[in-house]
Amino acid sequence: MMIHARYEDTQLPMTDEQLVDEMLILFIAGHETTANALSFIFFEISRHPEAEQTLRNEISTLGEAAFTPDSLMKKSYTLNIIKEAMRLHPPAWGIDREALEDDHFKDYSWGKGTQIILYIGGLHRNPKYWTDPEAFIPERFDDENARNFAYYPFGAGPRLCIGEHFAMMEMVLIVRKFYQLYSFKSSHDQVEKKALVTLRPIKVSGKIVKNPI
């Protein structure tokens, strides 16, 4: 798709150097945020054994079909777990924009050049939109409308993360492959986080246990 892409104004393709840069952004930036998300996902599964058991049952029921491309993106309990963990711990915890002109929204106004930060982490825990917002409840994403207006782990609109589907498929595959054979036991009840460009855990320690056959 990127090789065949053309600029709207010149109809020219990207140079080889630009193509390489685009690929690096997809894989390097995508893997860093996905790694952060997986750390939080494994932590939350460890703290909720009932969710882990439901996940295992799903993997067992699906068998090898659990790892097919079609299965990875289908509605599933695995996806619910990932979405709920990303609600509580969104790697993209905030999105910044610069106002191109003077503007306003309801009771707020700002001047041209103002840096505006959309606090995604706060929105994901806002009790106005979420019942029991501090709790880990994967089942809340059984509702197809759960993500409407108050759930933006990948942003939204024209600047929606281009790697959303790639990242979700990757995470479902990793979670299912891991929990098919192993279990992660966290050694702590809370996870300390550091909000840099992305939200990352300071440490997620514990042990990996092989499942009985």
C-alpha positions in Angstrom: 0.0 0.0 0.0 2.8 2.4 0.8 4.7 1.6 -2.3 1.6 2.4 -4.4 0.6 5.5 -2.4 0.8 8.9 -4.2 0.8 12.4 -2.8 -2.5 14.2 -3.5 -0.9 17.3 -4.9 2.0 15.9 -7.0 0.9 12.3 -7.6 4.5 11.3 -6.9 5.3 8.2 -4.8 7.5 8.2 -1.6 11.2 7.9 -2.1 12.9 4.7 -0.9 14.2 6.6 2.1 10.7 7.7 3.1 9.4 4.2 2.7 12.1 2.8 5.0 11.3 5.6 7.5 7.5 4.7 7.4 8.3 1.0 8.0 10.6 1.9 10.9 7.8 4.0 12.5 5.3 1.1 12.1 7.5 -1.5 13.6 9.6 0.3 16.2 7.0 2.7 17.6 4.3 -0.1 17.4 6.4 -2.6 19.2 7.3 -0.2 22.1 3.7 0.7 22.8 2.5 -2.9 22.3 5.1 -4.1 24.8 3.9 -1.6 27.4 0.3 -2.7 26.8 1.2 -6.4 27.1 3.0 -5.8 30.4 -0.2 -4.2 31.8 -2.4 -7.0 30.2 -0.3 -9.8 31.9 -0.4 -7.9 35.2 -4.2 -7.6 35.1 -4.7 -11.2 34.1 -2.5 -12.3 37.0 -4.6 -10.3 39.5 -7.9 -11.7 38.2 -7.8 -15.6 38.1 -11.4 -15.8 37.0 -10.6 -13.8 33.8 -7.6 -16.0 33.3 -9.7 -19.2 33.5 -12.3 -17.8 31.0 -9.4 -16.9 28.7 -8.0 -20.4 28.9 -11.4 -22.0 28.2 -11.7 -19.9 25.1 -8.3 -20.9 23.8 -9.0 -24.5 24.5 -12.4 -24.4 22.8 -11.0 -22.7 19.7 -8.0 -25.0 19.4 -5.7 -24.2 16.5 -8.4 -21.9 15.1 -7.4 -19.5 17.9 -4.4 -18.5 15.9 -5.8 -17.9 12.4 -5.9 -14.3 11.1 -9.7 -14.4 11.0 -10.0 -15.5 14.6 -7.5 -13.0 15.9 -9.8 -10.0 15.0 -13.1 -11.6 15.8 -15.0 -10.5 18.9 -13.7 -12.6 21.7 -13.0 -12.7 25.4 -9.3 -12.3 24.6 -10.1 -9.0 22.9 -12.2 -7.9 25.8 -9.3 -8.5 28.2 -6.9 -6.5 26.0 -9.4 -3.6 25.6 -10.1 -3.4 29.3 -6.4 -3.4 30.2 -5.9 -0.7 27.7 -8.8 1.3 29.2 -7.1 1.2 32.6 -3.5 1.6 31.3 -3.5 3.2 27.9 0.0 3.4 26.5 -1.1 6.5 24.6 -2.2 8.2 27.8 -2.5 11.7 26.3 -2.7 13.2 22.9 -1.3 16.7 22.2 -2.4 19.2 19.5 -1.6 22.8 18.7 -4.4 25.2 18.0 -4.0 26.5 14.4 -6.4 29.4 15.1 -8.2 31.0 18.1 -11.0 28.7 19.0 -13.5 27.7 21.7 -15.6 24.8 22.9 -18.6 25.3 25.3 -17.2 27.4 28.3 -13.6 27.1 27.2 -11.5 29.2 24.8 -7.9 29.3 23.7 -5.7 31.3 21.4 -3.7 30.3 18.3 -0.6 28.3 19.2 -2.0 26.9 22.4 -0.9 23.4 23.2 -3.9 21.2 24.1 -3.5 17.8 25.8 -6.4 15.4 25.6 -6.1 13.3 28.7 -7.1 9.8 27.5 -6.1 8.1 30.8 -8.6 10.3 32.7 -11.4 9.9 30.2 -11.0 6.1 30.4 -11.7 6.2 34.2 -14.3 8.9 34.2 -17.4 7.6 36.2 -19.6 9.7 34.0 -19.0 7.2 31.2 -17.9 4.0 33.0 -19.6 2.0 35.7 -17.1 1.0 38.4 -14.3 2.7 36.4 -11.4 1.5 38.6 -12.3 -2.2 38.3 -11.0 -4.6 35.7 -14.2 -5.9 34.0 -13.5 -7.4 30.6 -17.2 -8.2 30.1 -18.0 -4.5 29.8 -16.7 -4.8 26.2 -19.4 -7.3 25.3 -21.4 -4.2 24.6 -20.5 -3.0 21.1 -21.1 0.6 22.2 -18.7 0.5 25.1 -16.0 2.3 23.2 -18.2 5.1 21.8 -17.1 8.6 22.7 -15.1 7.6 25.9 -12.5 5.0 24.7 -9.6 6.2 22.6 -6.5 3.9 23.2 -5.5 4.5 19.5 -6.8 8.1 19.1 -9.6 8.9 16.7 -10.5 10.8 13.5 -8.0 11.5 10.7 -5.0 10.9 13.1 -6.2 7.5 14.3 -3.2 5.2 14.8 -2.4 3.5 11.5 -1.1 0.5 13.5 -4.3 -0.2 15.4 -5.3 -3.5 13.7 -1.7 -4.7 13.5 -1.3 -4.1 17.2 -4.5 -5.8 18.2 -3.8 -8.9 16.1 -0.3 -9.0 17.6 -1.5 -8.8 21.1 -4.3 -11.4 20.7 -1.8 -13.8 19.1 0.8 -13.3 21.9 -1.8 -13.5 24.7 -3.3 -16.7 23.3 0.1 -18.4 22.5 1.4 -17.6 26.0 -1.7 -18.7 28.0 -2.0 -21.8 26.0 1.1 -23.1 27.7 2.0 -20.8 30.6 0.7 -18.6 33.4 2.2 -15.4 34.8 2.1 -14.9 38.5 2.7 -11.3 39.5 4.6 -10.7 42.8 2.8 -7.4 43.6 -0.8 -6.1 43.9 -0.2 -2.7 42.3 1.8 -1.6 39.3 3.7 1.7 39.4 3.6 3.6 36.1 5.6 6.4 34.5 3.8 8.7 32.1 6.4 9.7 29.5 5.6 10.0 25.8 3.9 6.7 26.4 2.6 5.2 29.6 4.9 2.4 30.8 5.2 0.2 33.9 8.2 0.9 36.1 8.3 -2.8 36.9 6.1 -5.8 36.5 7.8 -8.7 38.4 6.7 -12.2 39.0 7.2 -15.7 37.7 6.2 -17.8 34.7 4.6 -21.1 35.4 4.1 -23.9 32.9 0.5 -25.2 32.7 -0.1 -28.8 33.6 -0.8 -30.9 30.5 
